[in-house]
Amino acid sequence: MADHREASITLPSDPASVPAARGQVSDVLAEWGLAAGTEPAETIRLIVSELVTNAVQHTSGRSPFFTVELRLERDERLRIGVTDSHPRWPRRLPAAVQQDNGRGMAIVRWLTAECGGRMAVTPTEEGGKTVWIVLPWTPVRP
């Protein structure tokens, strides 16, 4: 097996791209040994869904596309990055704020920590950003 496996998906910043990104990520993970429908696969699908939804909703039309990058490192770590070209980074809302949306990053942080992973945001050379999630790799077959 190779030390690294990589996949990249670029889609338009459109709400219809959210389920497309989830489906394509699930397909890649299944190829790498993480069966769809398992708890780790569903957790990753939810994380990707939240990150992609943020890339679509919060870029104010300044990012016509987003990219999901997947990298499996030595069958030990899964790195997921969602890149858009909007310069504004995700913001943490105060816990006291009551609203119907805006909790995506809190969900991502919680799920990532629950899985023993970590999250980071890095700038891109083009002025956008990538939100990275790094998780321990736990392939599960049904």
C-alpha positions, 0 to 999 in steps of 0.5 A: 500500500502507498504511504499516501492516498489523495483525492480532490473534488471541486464543485460550484458553490451552490447548495446542490453541491453539498449532497454531491460532495458528501456522496463523492467523499463517501465513495472515496472513503469506501475505496480506501476501506471505510464502509458507508453506513458505519459510524466513522463514515457517517461522522465524516460525512456530517463533518464534510457536510457542515464544512461544505455548507459553510463554504457555500453559504458564508462566502457571499458569492466571492467563491464560485467554487470550493474544493474538498481535499482528502489525504490518507497518510500511512493508514494512520491519519485522514486529513480533510480540507475544504478550500474556498476563495473568500478571505473571511475565516469561520467565526465561533459564536458565543454560547449565549447566541440564540439562532436557528443556524450558525452552529456548523463549526461548533458541530465540526469542532465537537465531532472532531474532538470526539474522534480524537482529531484536530481542526485548523484554518490556514490561508491560501496563496490566493487570499482564501482559506482552507479549513482542515480536519485531521482524524485518526484513520479507523477503517471499518467494513460492514 
